[in-house]
């Protein structure tokens, strides 16, 4: 999935019915980081949830526990799933949480160190370039 430069925030949330309208609740963290403002008008994209039971459980866990699944200084091995509009690699870890990794290529396996963590995305540096299985 490509992530556009215009993306201000990314989170999972349930849609609630209220009389004849539906409501999406924006987590407070999204307002306090300054990317969006209360009473502002924004475009909203809805992404269909995964169809298998495991992904549905992970989505529910994200809603129940919004804490990022990574910590600063943590080392991981990831596969770069795609390249963003600014050329940075995009990897996903638990619950679909996004990690941005500069200087990588799609399908590359790399060892990373998490350098910055936000509620919706983390940033990492490559510490080891792993060879793909031949």
N, C-alpha and C positions, 0 to 999 in steps of 0.2 A: 504494500500500500504506500503510495506516495504521500508525503506530508508537505502541504503547501507552505510557502513563506508566510502567508497571511494567518496561519494557525496561531491563535492567541492562547488557547488552553485545550487540554484533552483530558476527559474523565469519563467514568462510567456512572450511569444513574438510571433509575427506574422512572418511567412515565406514569404519573398519577392522574386519575380521572377526577375532575371536580365539576359537578353538575354537567354542563354541556361543553366543557373545555378540558384540556389536558395540560399538566404542568410538569416541567423538568426542573428539579432543584439543583442550583449551582452551589457546589461546596464553597464554604467560606474562604478556604485557602486560595481559591481562584481569584477572589476579590482582593485579598490582602497582599498578593504578590504584585499587584499593580497592572497586570495585563488587561484586565477588564474592569469596568466601573459599574457601580450600582445604577440602575435605571438607564443604562446604555442600551442601544439597539444593536444586536449582533445577528449574523447569520448562523444557523445551527444545522449541522449535518448529523443525520442519524445513520449509524452503521448497524446492519442486521447482525444479531448475535449468532455465534457459531451454532451449528445444528446438533453437534454431538453432546452427550451428557457431561463429559469431562469439562468442556469449555463452558457450559452453562454453570457448573459448580464454581469454576474459577471466576466467572463474571459475578456471581453472587458473593464470593469471598471478597472481591474488589470493592463491591458496594458496602459490605459489612465492615471491612478493614481497609481503609484507604491509605494506610501507611505504605510507603514505597518498599518493595521487596529487596532493595539494595542499600548499602551504606557506603559513605565516603571511605576510600582506602581499600575497599574490598576488591579482591582479584577474582576474575571469572574467565571462563572460556566460552565464547559465543560465536555464532555464525552471523555474518552480515546478510540480512534478508533483502535489503534494498538500499538505494541511494536517494537521499533527500534532494530537494531543489537546490540547495547550496553545496552539494557535492559530498556531504558527510554520510558515512555509513549508518544504517539503522539496524539495530538488533532488538529482539524482544526476549524478555525473560519471564519469570512467573507472572501469571494473570495478564499477559500481554503488555506489561510495562515496557516502555520504550527506552532504549539506551542509544544515544548518539555517539558515534565513534568516527572522528575525522581520519583522513588518510587511509581509508580502507576501500575495498572493492566488493561488489555484490558476490555472494556465495563464499567469501573468504572466511576461513576459520582463524580467529585471533584470540590471544590472551589479553585481557584488558584490566586496567585499574580504574575504578570509579573515582572521578575527581570532584563531581558536583551532583547533588541530589535535590530534586524538587518534588512536590507531590505528584506531578504528572509525567516527568521525564528526567533521566539522568544523563550525565556526560562522562565520557571515559577516554583514556589514552591507551594506545596499543603498547603492551609491554612484551609481547611475544607473538611472532607470526608462526602459525601452525601450518603444516603441510596437510593438504586434503588427502584422504585415503585414495590410493590408486587402484 
